Amino acid sequence: MAKTILAVDDSGSLRQMVGFSLRAAGYNVVEAVDGQDGLDKAKAQVFDLVLTDQNMPRMDGLSLIRSLRNLSTYQRVPILMLTTESGDDMKAKGRAAGANGWLVKPFDPQRLTEVVKKVIG
């Protein structure tokens, strides 16, 4: 059975690129338009992996990660940040919030797929 990934980003074109890349690799992808939408979807369905942007309206990526880590079903689910934020300070904040990894936008679709395969198979 294919693994299901939650892709959270306020950019429709980026969600489309992520979805296209990961679906082509055999994954199911559910898209969320911001952190709050992502949290709502994560409460309704357990995902095998969460990919989230940092800078979004309503709820940013770090807040989403903290909220997910407070849910028992998401304490061990891998969460990757996919964002333009690449500074060491932001990466440290991501790790402290519970992120397992970091990818910088713009991203290479092949690299994204490789990282996802490494993390969830």
Secondary structure, DSSP 8 states (H G I E B T S, - for coil): ---EEEEE-S-HHHHHHHHHHHHHTT-EEEEESSHHHHHHHHHHS--SEEEE-SS-SSS-HHHHHHHHHTSGGGSSS-EEEEES---HHHHHHHHHHT--EEEESS--HHHHHHHHHHHH-
